Amino acid sequence: MIQSPIFDQFVNHSPLSVMSRATIERVFSTSSLDALFDRVADAGYTRELLFSTVVDLMSRVVFRKAPHVQSAYQQRAEQIPVTLKSVYEKLQNIEPVVSAELVRHVTGRCYDVIAEMGGTRTPLLAGRRVRILDGNHLAATQKRLQVTRGHTAGPLPGQALAILDPQAMVIADLIPCEDAHTQERALLGQVLAKVDIGEVWVGDRNFCTLEFLCELEQKEAFFVIRRHGNTTIEAEPGVDWGAEVETETGWVRERRVWLCVGGLRVLEVRCVRVRLRRPTEDGDVAIEVLTNLPVEEADAAAIANLYRNRWTIEGAFHELTMSLRCEVETLGYPKAALFGFAVAVSAYNVLSVLKAALRVAHGEETVANEVSSYYLVLELSAVYAGMMIARPAPLWSGFGSMPVAEFAGHLGRWATQVNMERIRKSPRKPTKNPTPRIQDPGPHVATARLLNDAKKNKKSAKK
């Protein structure tokens, strides 16, 4: 099925492109996507334009093989039996529940492959499944819709809460919301429906509500969440902070406190105070983290480290924005924009499968510290078009139904052939002498004049 001289040439030249295409075929299986839409969609329907075709078009945009949906449509116009207008109408009516289910569907298929390869990362907390929760507001779109024209403010097409599994490094679930001005806390009820016994949920202070923490406690789950300034706590008289311990990011100590409302004690938790080496972006020199984890499982330093790893989901959002195209500014309708974001999240999970294979072949530390997602996607985009001409889509179909052990074996072998230098990060060195800010009188400067002035100053300095 996969043996051929042409295929072998692509494996030898760009194994990452082959790994990517095979994984896409597996997780975006046409039949499973169409079945998903038929099962989940309420108002949507399928006539000539299949849901799998729409996913394929959007994935081309997300992986930067096309700059926008119109370009992706033009690349495949001969195979699509409807007009571009029909494609846009389909996009603007895809329900958020379908977008969320797409992410869950892809995540499940990615989990199977990562687990089979043994490509998960070292757990953040031994014996516990950790979930990191954060929100993401989609960037403002172009003012293409009639209702947005004339407004000076940028039209926001929606937001989503994302749930990251830091061990497999996949976004396990998505909670999309069409109203960009909805408070993130209003979506926590949907989060609670996804909580399992024994899980540890890590989140920023936006999610620090008494109701949410109490619900997690009742579900026999655990939390490591930064305390919000409006959260009232009360310590027992005479109970002081414990001894301070030094960590990588600062110094930590803890004490037991009660969460209170209206003067009543509601829930007893541990409060871990972190005195930071460097202030946060908001200028905070210390933060407090609330947790109900037993001290026997995680001391104050371990709690601080768990919360510090919250940045991994920020890193995921950064990759979605910089390496992939998760926000398509031409998609003004909220449903279409959220669907585009869901496809981008699914694409991020595909990259996570590739990174899992690289972890097995080259080591966890190497992949974490040295692999650039930007160069990874650049490698895929550079070779993908030519590979699909030489080996068209029907020839990849076998990867969709291949036994997971066999598929994982192929990924593992191809990963050993990857030239890591081609996807290595190029970190910028810190600036030793930062350039002082110059306050210009106008909004623009002429580069040619700046260069001429610099030459004159250089000549004057020599004299």
Summary of the structure (lengths in Angstrom):
residues: 463
radius of gyration: 25.1
end to end distance: 75.2
largest distance: 80.1
contacts: 1430
relative contact order: 0.15
helix: 48%
strand: 15%
